[in-house]
Amino acid sequence: MTRRSDRLALVTLAGLALVWGIFALDPAAWPGLSGALVQSGLLPANVALTRRAPRVKARLVAALQRRVVNPLVRGLYRLGVNPLGIALLETTGRRSGRVPQVPVGDSRDGEVFWVVAEHGLRAGYVRNLQPDPRVRVHVREGWRRRWRDGVATVLKHDDPFARQRVLVRGHPLRALNAASVRLLGAEPVTVRIDLLSADSPPVRDQAWRANNSTAMAPGEGTFVALVSCATQRR
């Protein structure tokens, strides 16, 4: 916990330096002094909340994702705009049997797709994986994007921050994602998804998906380049 707190403190200091650095460059630019002061208050408050009340923080971040971030991500993705390296992760609701599609950061490494779940085992989509690890991931392959079937494993003993350090090398967008996870996450956990080959049997047939899919439903995921997944609906 100490190491994670230290990382969060470093990211917070970097955030404060960025806020005041931008203000120093142009004090008259929006949001001006008031915006810099507000951000300077929120960043330390985030550190205190992470240490003292991680569950409360998870609820607050989930509300932000559901009301602000997710609608923006859904709109961009439907328009075919994906400037920040987003992929979709499809799980099966452990209670409803529905198929939520969650926006996640695109951290593919060959035939393995990695996700660092910001709120760890509390994230609804992570809990969905325990009774049914079969997933689909909508990833980029060349100039096109397509669905790939996969099998997910929650790595409870993996160091998510060490994993991020490996994944971000040479990938600026992943570095942004890693910083946001450290800033907004409470108890992150690593999820490994082994992508299946094209000739493997599909994890779900077309008819099943048509009857159960709830594509990018509100509250189902998050924009990992800003915040990671903290699902509320099941």
Secondary structure by P-SEA (a helix, b strand, c coil): caaaaaaaaaaaaaaaaaaaaaaaacccccccaaaaaaaaaaaaaaaaaaaccaaaaaaaaaaaaacccaaaaaaaaaacccccbbbbbbbccccccbbbbbbbcccccccbbbbbcccccccaaaaaaaaccccccccccccbbbbbbbcccccccccaaaaaaaaacccaaaaaaaaaaaacccbbbbbbbbbbcccccccccaaaaaaccccccccccccccccccccccc
